[in-house]
Amino acid sequence: MQEHNIGDTAYLKEPVKGYRYVEIIEYDGPRLVVKTTSGMELIIYEDELEDD
């Protein structure tokens, strides 16, 4: 079940290169494509995001 929508923002549980704050930009099957504030795109699973 997808809890997040495209355009939502969230925090990663574990920082990647010092970045935790991300914006969800698209779905990739069961994973999410997110963008950090630096513009770096990551493909993650939804459980890698902090719970609200």
C-alpha positions in Angstrom: 0.0 0.0 0.0 1.4 3.3 -1.0 1.2 5.9 1.7 3.1 8.7 -0.1 2.0 10.7 -3.2 4.1 12.4 -5.9 5.0 15.8 -4.6 5.0 14.8 -1.0 8.1 15.5 1.1 9.6 13.2 3.7 12.8 12.4 5.6 15.0 9.4 5.0 15.7 7.2 8.1 19.4 7.0 7.1 21.0 10.1 5.5 22.6 9.6 2.0 25.7 11.9 1.5 24.4 14.0 4.4 20.9 14.5 3.0 17.7 13.3 4.6 15.0 15.7 3.3 13.5 14.4 0.0 10.6 15.0 -2.4 8.9 12.1 -4.0 8.9 12.6 -7.7 7.7 9.3 -9.2 7.0 5.6 -8.6 9.2 2.8 -9.9 7.3 -0.4 -9.3 7.3 -1.0 -5.5 10.0 1.7 -5.1 9.9 5.5 -5.0 12.1 7.9 -6.9 13.0 10.8 -4.6 15.1 13.9 -5.0 17.2 15.5 -2.3 17.5 19.3 -1.8 20.8 19.1 -3.8 19.0 17.6 -6.8 20.4 14.1 -6.4 17.8 11.4 -7.3 17.5 8.2 -5.4 15.4 5.0 -5.8 14.3 3.8 -2.4 11.7 1.5 -0.8 8.9 3.3 1.1 10.1 1.7 4.4 13.3 3.7 4.1 11.3 6.9 4.9 10.6 8.0 8.5 7.0 7.4 9.7 5.0 10.6 10.1 
